[in-house]
Amino acid sequence: AIARSQLVLYSPGFSLDADVGFFGGLFLLPSLMKATKNPDGDKLAEVVPAQDYARWLVLKKRYIGGDRGIEKRRPLFAADKLYREALGRTGLSLDSPVGKVVSRAVKKHKIAVESPRIKVKVENPKDTIRQFADSELDDLACFQGMLDHIERDLPALRARALAWAQGDVIALREIELHDASRLCMGAVLDTRLAEHLGVADLPQRVEALWLEKARAALAEHETTFALLPMSQILEKDGYLEKLRAEGYEIEVP
């Protein structure tokens, strides 16, 4: 499919444009570490409801162990660490082999590529991290949602991974999951700092950019190979449904 295409359209994303260099990055590390911790040195038990903290302790013991340092992290960062450890223990990973396979095919057949990305300019990275560290972060819903996700969805995640590997689209549509990632993304984007950086509407901007590139590719080329996460392919409000609403014909596999 890639060999007979004139263009490969990669998944959209965003990147932070902060020209700090290697040594600048080293100086940013202390500030970055501070940004993951609760302001005023509060511990996790002091910032989340007792019922949720009790659930956290059970899952932490199962997937992380006796790490005391994580108790100082903000709920969002603690939940992210727990989720990644739980995935690893379940034999799953957030990494995908698809990009490498596609890149090899692109290089072999010398296909043109398009990588839609929104660049976010950070004028003063160290000051920005300091602002984030001192800012209020409404991430309780993220923390609770991630606990729910880990408690009840790990078997479903394994089933979806197997269905994906086998190309079983019907199973992928039928296996429902509680998506906590949007709650966590929302916790970060719904801040004054995000508004100051101009990223509060980042998901909408990323979506608009990819749709723009997709329309152009469909108009200019006979065949384009596009790469998207399954969520955007199967969700009722995903990118493909947005194209369908504009009048494009979608042939479901």
C-alpha positions in Angstrom: 0.0 0.0 0.0 2.9 2.4 0.8 4.8 1.5 -2.3 1.9 2.5 -4.6 1.3 5.8 -2.7 2.6 9.2 -3.6 2.6 10.5 0.0 2.7 9.2 3.5 0.8 11.4 6.0 2.0 10.7 9.6 0.0 11.1 12.7 -0.3 14.7 14.0 1.3 16.0 17.1 3.0 19.0 18.7 6.5 19.9 19.8 7.9 22.5 22.2 10.2 24.9 20.6 12.6 25.9 23.5 16.1 26.7 22.3 18.0 25.8 25.4 20.7 23.4 24.1 22.2 20.5 26.0 23.7 22.5 28.9 20.5 24.6 29.1 18.6 21.4 29.5 20.8 20.3 32.4 20.0 23.6 34.2 16.3 23.0 33.6 16.3 19.6 35.3 15.9 20.8 38.9 13.0 23.0 37.9 11.4 20.2 35.9 11.6 17.8 38.9 10.1 20.4 41.1 7.2 20.8 38.7 6.2 17.2 39.2 5.8 17.6 42.9 3.0 19.1 44.9 3.4 22.7 45.9 4.4 23.4 49.5 5.8 19.9 49.9 2.3 18.3 50.3 2.1 14.5 50.0 -0.4 12.6 47.9 -2.3 11.6 51.0 -2.9 15.3 51.8 -4.3 16.3 48.4 -6.6 13.4 47.3 -9.7 12.0 49.1 -9.0 9.2 51.7 -11.0 6.7 49.7 -9.0 7.4 46.5 -5.7 7.3 48.4 -6.6 3.9 49.8 -7.2 2.6 46.3 -3.9 4.1 45.3 -2.0 2.3 48.0 -3.3 -1.1 46.9 -2.4 -0.5 43.2 1.0 1.1 44.2 1.9 -1.9 46.2 1.0 -4.2 43.3 2.7 -2.4 40.5 5.3 0.0 41.9 6.3 -1.3 45.3 7.8 0.8 48.2 8.8 3.9 46.3 8.4 6.7 48.8 9.4 9.5 46.5 6.3 9.1 44.4 4.2 10.1 47.4 5.4 13.7 46.8 4.2 13.9 43.2 1.2 15.7 42.0 -1.8 13.3 41.4 -1.4 13.6 37.6 2.3 12.5 37.6 1.7 9.8 40.2 -1.1 8.4 38.1 1.0 8.5 35.0 3.8 6.5 36.7 1.3 4.0 38.1 -0.3 3.5 34.7 3.1 2.9 32.9 4.2 0.4 35.6 0.9 -1.4 35.4 1.1 -1.7 31.6 4.7 -3.1 31.9 3.6 -5.7 34.5 0.8 -6.7 32.1 3.1 -7.1 29.2 1.9 -4.0 27.4 3.7 -0.9 26.2 2.7 2.6 25.0 5.3 2.3 22.2 4.3 1.1 18.8 6.4 -0.7 16.2 4.3 0.8 13.3 6.3 4.0 12.9 9.5 2.1 12.3 7.9 -0.2 9.8 6.4 2.6 7.8 9.6 4.6 7.9 11.5 1.7 6.4 9.0 1.3 3.6 9.1 5.1 3.0 12.9 5.0 2.7 12.9 1.9 0.5 10.3 3.2 -2.0 11.4 6.9 -1.7 7.9 8.2 -0.9 7.3 11.8 0.1 6.1 12.4 3.7 4.1 14.9 5.6 4.3 15.2 9.4 1.7 17.6 10.7 3.0 19.2 13.9 2.0 22.3 15.9 5.1 24.0 17.3 4.7 25.7 20.6 7.2 28.5 21.2 8.4 28.7 24.8 10.3 32.0 25.3 11.6 31.4 28.8 11.6 27.6 29.6 12.9 27.9 33.1 10.4 30.5 34.1 7.6 28.5 32.4 8.4 25.4 34.4 8.6 27.5 37.6 5.1 28.9 36.8 3.8 25.4 36.3 5.3 24.2 39.6 3.6 27.0 41.5 0.3 26.8 39.7 -2.9 25.1 40.8 -3.7 22.0 38.9 -7.2 20.5 39.0 -6.0 16.9 38.4 -8.2 15.0 40.8 -10.5 13.7 38.1 -7.4 12.5 36.2 -6.1 10.7 39.3 -9.5 9.0 39.9 -10.0 8.2 36.3 -6.6 6.5 36.0 -7.3 4.5 39.1 -10.6 3.3 37.6 -8.8 2.6 34.3 -6.1 0.4 36.0 -8.6 -1.4 38.3 -11.0 -2.5 35.7 -9.5 -2.1 32.2 -6.2 -4.0 32.1 -7.8 -7.2 30.8 -9.6 -5.2 28.2 -6.4 -3.5 27.2 -4.8 -6.9 26.6 -7.8 -8.0 24.6 -7.6 -4.8 22.5 -3.8 -5.2 22.0 -4.4 -8.8 20.7 -7.3 -7.6 18.4 -5.1 -4.8 17.0 -2.2 -7.3 16.3 -4.7 -9.6 14.5 -6.4 -6.8 12.6 -9.7 -7.7 14.3 -11.6 -4.4 13.8 -14.9 -5.8 15.0 -13.4 -6.7 18.4 -11.7 -3.3 18.6 -15.0 -1.6 18.2 -16.8 -3.8 20.7 -14.2 -3.6 23.6 -15.0 -0.5 25.5 -12.5 1.4 27.7 -12.6 4.2 30.2 -10.3 6.8 28.6 -8.6 8.7 31.4 -6.0 10.3 29.2 -8.4 13.1 28.1 -9.1 13.9 31.7 -5.3 14.2 32.4 -4.7 16.3 29.3 -7.6 18.5 30.3 -6.1 19.1 33.7 -2.9 20.5 32.1 -4.7 22.5 29.3 -7.2 24.0 31.7 -4.7 26.2 33.5 -3.7 29.9 33.2 -0.2 28.8 32.1 -1.6 26.8 29.2 -3.7 29.9 28.2 -0.6 32.1 28.5 1.4 29.8 26.2 -1.5 29.6 23.8 -2.0 25.8 24.1 -5.4 25.7 25.8 -7.0 24.7 22.5 -4.1 22.5 21.4 -6.1 19.3 20.6 -8.4 21.3 18.3 -5.5 22.9 16.6 -3.8 19.6 16.0 -7.0 18.1 14.6 -7.6 21.0 12.3 -4.0 20.8 11.0 -4.3 17.1 10.2 -7.6 17.5 8.5 -6.2 20.3 6.4 -3.2 18.2 5.3 -5.5 15.2 4.7 -7.8 17.3 2.4 -4.8 18.6 0.5 -3.4 15.1 0.1 -6.7 13.7 -1.2 -6.9 16.6 -3.7 -3.3 16.4 -5.0 -2.5 12.7 -5.0 -4.1 9.6 -6.4 -3.1 7.6 -3.3 -2.0 8.7 0.2 -1.1 6.4 3.0 -2.1 7.9 6.3 -1.1 6.8 9.8 -3.4 7.4 12.8 -4.0 5.9 16.2 -6.9 3.5 16.3 -8.8 5.9 18.6 -9.0 8.5 15.8 -10.0 5.8 13.3 -12.8 4.2 15.3 -14.2 6.9 17.6 -17.5 8.4 16.8 -16.0 11.9 16.8 -12.6 10.9 15.4 -10.8 12.3 12.4 -12.4 9.9 9.9 -15.9 10.8 11.1 -15.0 14.5 10.6 -14.1 13.7 7.0 -17.2 11.7 6.5 -19.3 14.7 7.7 -17.6 16.8 5.1 -18.8 14.4 2.3 -15.9 12.1 1.9 -16.6 8.4 1.4 -15.2 6.1 4.1 -14.8 2.4 3.4 -14.7 0.6 6.7 -12.3 -2.4 6.8 
